[in-house]
Amino acid sequence: MAVTNSAAGHDIFEPGARQPFMLDKLYERLEMIGTPMDAPKNFKLYNAGDLPDSCYLIKEGWVISFEYTYTGRQNVFSHTGNHGPDSLLLLHGMILGHRVTLSFRTTTPSKLVRIRREDLLNEIASDAAFANGIIYILAAKCVEANERFRTDSNRPVPWKLCNLLLSLADKHGIDHDGKLLIKLKYSQQMMADYLHVNRTTVARIIKELTDSSLIERINGYYCIRSLDKLQRYMEQFDMYKIETGK
């Protein structure tokens, strides 16, 4: 039986459904068919080359996907918490029966829900509304991957760092005296790993943003003093926008 939003009177996975409500209901269903687990810091979910038999829902904590270069440098491709479609990890590879090309591990003690492939496919086959929710998550992941590829291809590091801060603010920002406090401890090394640059470069850009009164640190958290000013600052580095006029 499809789950419905009784207030709106329509299926929660219809296009008109409110996204936060939709994801909350979908995650409730995933928890019902999955197994909760407490994972310590540096717990390996999968190594590159493994064939995943389960996907994971992040309830609390953080998981990175990464690879090591031939020089031993760790390149981080995603740093995922309990927010939005990304909090369901390894979904596409598990459904397709595709070996993972990256390794996955926790970076903090984390609360996860492990969902076995067989249980997920049975739920998809038995409930069209649930299947629509899974399709939504897969589509959202594709859009985000395409956008990251586009920004990585056309933007310099200062733009990417500002964009990362704005993304973190969108997911974890809270109002603080008219400013936007990113209520998440996110180190410069984590930024460097995610952007595939060295920490010195990140530290230099952070200093420039701080000296320009665009950001500040409050009790170890980054705080954006003005979204509009930070976005205008980004535009000077946006060569795609400059060249195309878009």
DRENDO-1510 file (C-alpha; in Angstrom, 1 decimal, always signed):
<recs>
REC; n; res; u; v; w
REC; 1; MET; +0.0; +0.0; +0.0 .
REC; 2; ALA; +1.4; +3.4; -1.0 .
REC; 3; VAL; +2.2; +5.8; +1.8 .
REC; 4; THR; +0.3; +9.1; +1.5 .
REC; 5; ASN; +0.5; +12.6; +2.9 .
REC; 6; SER; -2.9; +12.7; +4.6 .
REC; 7; ALA; -2.8; +16.5; +4.8 .
REC; 8; ALA; -2.2; +17.0; +1.1 .
REC; 9; GLY; -4.2; +13.9; +0.1 .
REC; 10; HIS; -1.6; +12.6; -2.4 .
REC; 11; ASP; +1.2; +10.1; -2.7 .
REC; 12; ILE; +4.3; +11.3; -0.8 .
REC; 13; PHE; +6.5; +10.5; -3.8 .
REC; 14; GLU; +4.5; +12.4; -6.4 .
REC; 15; PRO; +6.2; +15.5; -7.9 .
REC; 16; GLY; +4.1; +17.8; -5.9 .
REC; 17; ALA; +5.1; +16.3; -2.6 .
REC; 18; ARG; +7.2; +18.3; -0.2 .
REC; 19; GLN; +10.8; +17.0; -0.4 .
REC; 20; PRO; +11.8; +16.9; +3.3 .
REC; 21; PHE; +8.5; +15.1; +4.2 .
REC; 22; MET; +9.1; +12.7; +1.3 .
REC; 23; LEU; +12.6; +11.8; +2.4 .
REC; 24; ASP; +11.7; +11.5; +6.0 .
REC; 25; LYS; +9.0; +8.9; +5.2 .
REC; 26; LEU; +11.3; +7.1; +2.8 .
REC; 27; TYR; +14.0; +6.9; +5.5 .
REC; 28; GLU; +11.5; +5.6; +8.0 .
REC; 29; ARG; +10.7; +2.7; +5.6 .
REC; 30; LEU; +14.4; +2.0; +5.1 .
REC; 31; GLU; +15.0; +1.8; +8.8 .
REC; 32; MET; +12.1; -0.7; +9.0 .
REC; 33; ILE; +13.8; -3.1; +6.5 .
REC; 34; GLY; +17.4; -2.4; +7.6 .
REC; 35; THR; +19.6; -3.2; +10.5 .
REC; 36; PRO; +20.9; -0.4; +12.8 .
REC; 37; MET; +24.5; -0.4; +13.7 .
REC; 38; ASP; +27.0; +1.7; +15.7 .
REC; 39; ALA; +30.2; +2.1; +13.6 .
REC; 40; PRO; +33.4; +3.4; +15.3 .
REC; 41; LYS; +35.6; +6.0; +13.7 .
REC; 42; ASN; +37.6; +4.7; +10.7 .
REC; 43; PHE; +35.2; +1.8; +10.2 .
REC; 44; LYS; +35.5; +0.4; +6.7 .
REC; 45; LEU; +32.2; -0.1; +4.9 .
REC; 46; TYR; +33.9; -1.3; +1.7 .
REC; 47; ASN; +37.3; -1.3; +0.0 .
REC; 48; ALA; +37.7; -0.4; -3.7 .
REC; 49; GLY; +37.0; -3.5; -5.7 .
REC; 50; ASP; +34.5; -5.0; -3.3 .
REC; 51; LEU; +31.0; -6.1; -4.6 .
REC; 52; PRO; +28.5; -4.4; -2.3 .
REC; 53; ASP; +25.7; -6.6; -0.9 .
REC; 54; SER; +24.2; -3.7; +1.1 .
REC; 55; CYS; +23.7; +0.0; +1.1 .
REC; 56; TYR; +23.9; +2.3; +4.2 .
REC; 57; LEU; +21.7; +5.0; +5.5 .
REC; 58; ILE; +23.6; +7.6; +7.7 .
REC; 59; LYS; +21.6; +8.5; +10.8 .
REC; 60; GLU; +24.5; +10.3; +12.6 .
REC; 61; GLY; +28.1; +10.9; +11.7 .
REC; 62; TRP; +30.2; +11.1; +8.6 .
REC; 63; VAL; +31.4; +8.7; +5.8 .
REC; 64; ILE; +34.0; +9.5; +3.2 .
REC; 65; SER; +34.6; +7.9; -0.2 .
REC; 66; PHE; +38.3; +8.0; -1.2 .
REC; 67; GLU; +41.2; +6.5; -3.1 .
REC; 68; TYR; +45.0; +6.6; -2.6 .
REC; 69; THR; +47.2; +7.9; -5.4 .
REC; 70; TYR; +50.4; +6.1; -6.4 .
REC; 71; THR; +52.3; +8.6; -4.1 .
REC; 72; GLY; +50.1; +7.7; -1.1 .
REC; 73; ARG; +48.0; +10.8; -1.1 .
REC; 74; GLN; +44.4; +10.3; -0.1 .
REC; 75; ASN; +41.9; +11.9; -2.5 .
REC; 76; VAL; +38.4; +12.3; -1.0 .
REC; 77; PHE; +35.5; +12.3; -3.5 .
REC; 78; SER; +32.6; +12.7; -1.0 .
REC; 79; HIS; +32.2; +13.5; +2.6 .
REC; 80; THR; +28.7; +12.6; +3.5 .
REC; 81; GLY; +26.5; +13.2; +6.6 .
REC; 82; ASN; +22.9; +12.6; +7.5 .
REC; 83; HIS; +21.4; +15.2; +5.1 .
REC; 84; GLY; +19.4; +14.8; +2.0 .
REC; 85; PRO; +19.6; +12.1; -0.7 .
REC; 86; ASP; +23.3; +11.7; -0.3 .
REC; 87; SER; +22.9; +10.1; +3.2 .
REC; 88; LEU; +21.9; +6.8; +1.4 .
REC; 89; LEU; +25.3; +5.4; +0.4 .
REC; 90; LEU; +26.2; +2.9; -2.2 .
REC; 91; LEU; +22.7; +2.6; -3.6 .
REC; 92; HIS; +23.4; +2.5; -7.3 .
REC; 93; GLY; +26.4; +0.1; -7.1 .
REC; 94; MET; +24.5; -2.3; -4.9 .
REC; 95; ILE; +21.4; -2.3; -7.2 .
REC; 96; LEU; +23.5; -2.8; -10.3 .
REC; 97; GLY; +25.8; -5.4; -8.8 .
REC; 98; HIS; +28.7; -3.1; -9.6 .
REC; 99; ARG; +32.0; -3.3; -7.8 .
REC; 100; VAL; +32.9; -0.1; -6.0 .
REC; 101; THR; +35.7; +1.9; -7.4 .
REC; 102; LEU; +36.4; +3.8; -4.2 .
REC; 103; SER; +36.8; +2.9; -0.6 .
REC; 104; PHE; +34.3; +4.0; +2.1 .
REC; 105; ARG; +34.9; +4.6; +5.8 .
REC; 106; THR; +33.6; +6.6; +8.7 .
REC; 107; THR; +35.5; +9.6; +9.9 .
REC; 108; THR; +33.5; +9.9; +13.2 .
REC; 109; PRO; +31.6; +7.4; +15.4 .
REC; 110; SER; +28.5; +7.0; +13.3 .
REC; 111; LYS; +25.0; +5.5; +13.6 .
REC; 112; LEU; +24.2; +3.7; +10.3 .
REC; 113; VAL; +21.4; +1.5; +9.0 .
REC; 114; ARG; +22.5; -1.4; +6.8 .
REC; 115; ILE; +20.0; -2.4; +4.1 .
REC; 116; ARG; +20.6; -5.7; +2.3 .
REC; 117; ARG; +20.2; -5.8; -1.5 .
REC; 118; GLU; +17.6; -8.5; -1.4 .
REC; 119; ASP; +15.4; -6.7; +1.2 .
REC; 120; LEU; +15.6; -3.4; -0.7 .
REC; 121; LEU; +14.7; -5.0; -4.1 .
REC; 122; ASN; +11.8; -6.9; -2.5 .
REC; 123; GLU; +10.4; -3.6; -1.1 .
REC; 124; ILE; +10.8; -1.9; -4.4 .
REC; 125; ALA; +9.0; -4.7; -6.2 .
REC; 126; SER; +6.1; -4.7; -3.7 .
REC; 127; ASP; +5.5; -0.9; -3.4 .
REC; 128; ALA; +5.4; +1.5; -6.3 .
REC; 129; ALA; +5.5; +4.5; -4.0 .
REC; 130; PHE; +8.6; +3.3; -2.3 .
REC; 131; ALA; +10.2; +2.6; -5.7 .
REC; 132; ASN; +9.4; +6.1; -6.8 .
REC; 133; GLY; +11.3; +7.4; -3.8 .
REC; 134; ILE; +14.3; +5.4; -4.6 .
REC; 135; ILE; +14.2; +6.7; -8.2 .
REC; 136; TYR; +14.1; +10.2; -6.8 .
REC; 137; ILE; +17.2; +9.6; -4.8 .
REC; 138; LEU; +19.1; +8.1; -7.7 .
REC; 139; ALA; +18.1; +11.0; -9.9 .
REC; 140; ALA; +19.2; +13.5; -7.3 .
REC; 141; LYS; +22.5; +11.8; -7.0 .
REC; 142; CYS; +23.0; +12.0; -10.8 .
REC; 143; VAL; +22.2; +15.7; -10.8 .
REC; 144; GLU; +24.7; +16.4; -8.0 .
REC; 145; ALA; +27.4; +14.3; -9.7 .
REC; 146; ASN; +26.9; +16.2; -13.0 .
REC; 147; GLU; +27.0; +19.6; -11.2 .
REC; 148; ARG; +30.2; +18.7; -9.3 .
REC; 149; PHE; +31.9; +17.6; -12.6 .
REC; 150; ARG; +30.9; +20.8; -14.2 .
REC; 151; THR; +32.2; +23.0; -11.4 .
REC; 152; ASP; +35.4; +20.9; -11.1 .
REC; 153; SER; +36.0; +21.4; -14.8 .
REC; 154; ASN; +35.4; +25.1; -15.1 .
REC; 155; ARG; +36.1; +26.8; -11.7 .
REC; 156; PRO; +39.4; +27.7; -9.9 .
REC; 157; VAL; +40.1; +26.7; -6.3 .
REC; 158; PRO; +38.9; +30.0; -4.6 .
REC; 159; TRP; +35.5; +29.5; -6.3 .
REC; 160; LYS; +35.3; +25.9; -5.3 .
REC; 161; LEU; +36.1; +26.6; -1.7 .
REC; 162; CYS; +33.5; +29.4; -1.5 .
REC; 163; ASN; +31.0; +27.0; -3.1 .
REC; 164; LEU; +31.9; +24.3; -0.5 .
REC; 165; LEU; +31.3; +26.8; +2.3 .
REC; 166; LEU; +27.9; +27.7; +0.8 .
REC; 167; SER; +27.0; +24.1; +0.4 .
REC; 168; LEU; +27.8; +23.4; +4.0 .
REC; 169; ALA; +25.9; +26.4; +5.1 .
REC; 170; ASP; +22.8; +25.2; +3.1 .
REC; 171; LYS; +22.9; +21.9; +4.9 .
REC; 172; HIS; +24.1; +22.8; +8.4 .
REC; 173; GLY; +23.7; +26.6; +8.7 .
REC; 174; ILE; +21.9; +28.3; +11.5 .
REC; 175; ASP; +21.2; +31.9; +12.2 .
REC; 176; HIS; +23.7; +33.6; +14.5 .
REC; 177; ASP; +23.1; +37.3; +15.0 .
REC; 178; GLY; +22.2; +37.9; +11.4 .
REC; 179; LYS; +25.0; +35.7; +10.1 .
REC; 180; LEU; +25.1; +32.1; +9.0 .
REC; 181; LEU; +26.9; +29.8; +11.4 .
REC; 182; ILE; +27.9; +26.4; +9.9 .
REC; 183; LYS; +27.2; +24.1; +12.8 .
REC; 184; LEU; +29.7; +21.5; +11.8 .
REC; 185; LYS; +33.4; +21.1; +12.6 .
REC; 186; TYR; +35.0; +20.9; +9.1 .
REC; 187; SER; +38.7; +21.3; +9.1 .
REC; 188; GLN; +41.0; +22.8; +6.5 .
REC; 189; GLN; +42.5; +19.4; +5.9 .
REC; 190; MET; +39.0; +18.0; +5.2 .
REC; 191; MET; +38.4; +20.9; +2.7 .
REC; 192; ALA; +41.8; +20.2; +1.1 .
REC; 193; ASP; +41.1; +16.5; +0.7 .
REC; 194; TYR; +37.7; +17.1; -0.8 .
REC; 195; LEU; +38.9; +19.8; -3.2 .
REC; 196; HIS; +42.1; +17.7; -4.1 .
REC; 197; VAL; +44.5; +20.5; -3.2 .
REC; 198; ASN; +47.0; +21.0; -0.5 .
REC; 199; ARG; +46.2; +22.4; +2.9 .
REC; 200; THR; +48.4; +25.4; +2.4 .
REC; 201; THR; +46.2; +26.5; -0.5 .
REC; 202; VAL; +43.1; +26.2; +1.6 .
REC; 203; ALA; +44.7; +28.1; +4.5 .
REC; 204; ARG; +45.7; +30.9; +2.2 .
REC; 205; ILE; +42.1; +31.3; +0.7 .
REC; 206; ILE; +40.5; +31.0; +4.2 .
REC; 207; LYS; +42.8; +33.8; +5.4 .
REC; 208; GLU; +41.8; +36.0; +2.4 .
REC; 209; LEU; +38.1; +35.4; +3.1 .
REC; 210; THR; +38.7; +36.2; +6.8 .
REC; 211; ASP; +40.7; +39.3; +6.0 .
REC; 212; SER; +37.9; +40.5; +3.6 .
REC; 213; SER; +35.4; +40.1; +6.5 .
REC; 214; LEU; +33.5; +37.5; +4.5 .
REC; 215; ILE; +33.8; +34.7; +7.0 .
REC; 216; GLU; +34.9; +34.3; +10.6 .
REC; 217; ARG; +35.5; +31.5; +13.2 .
REC; 218; ILE; +33.2; +31.2; +16.2 .
REC; 219; ASN; +34.1; +28.6; +18.8 .
REC; 220; GLY; +35.7; +26.5; +16.1 .
REC; 221; TYR; +32.8; +26.8; +13.6 .
REC; 222; TYR; +33.0; +28.7; +10.3 .
REC; 223; CYS; +30.5; +31.6; +10.0 .
REC; 224; ILE; +29.5; +33.3; +6.8 .
REC; 225; ARG; +29.0; +37.0; +7.6 .
REC; 226; SER; +27.0; +37.7; +4.4 .
REC; 227; LEU; +25.8; +35.3; +1.8 .
REC; 228; ASP; +25.4; +38.0; -0.8 .
REC; 229; LYS; +28.9; +39.3; -0.3 .
REC; 230; LEU; +30.4; +35.8; -0.5 .
REC; 231; GLN; +28.5; +35.1; -3.7 .
REC; 232; ARG; +29.7; +38.4; -5.2 .
REC; 233; TYR; +33.2; +37.5; -4.2 .
REC; 234; MET; +32.9; +34.2; -6.0 .
REC; 235; GLU; +31.8; +35.8; -9.2 .
REC; 236; GLN; +35.2; +37.3; -9.9 .
REC; 237; PHE; +36.6; +33.7; -10.1 .
REC; 238; ASP; +33.8; +32.3; -12.2 .
REC; 239; MET; +35.5; +32.1; -15.6 .
REC; 240; TYR; +32.5; +30.1; -17.1 .
REC; 241; LYS; +30.2; +33.0; -16.2 .
REC; 242; ILE; +32.6; +35.6; -17.5 .
REC; 243; GLU; +33.3; +33.8; -20.8 .
REC; 244; THR; +29.6; +32.9; -21.5 .
REC; 245; GLY; +27.9; +35.9; -19.9 .
REC; 246; LYS; +25.5; +33.4; -18.2 .
</recs>
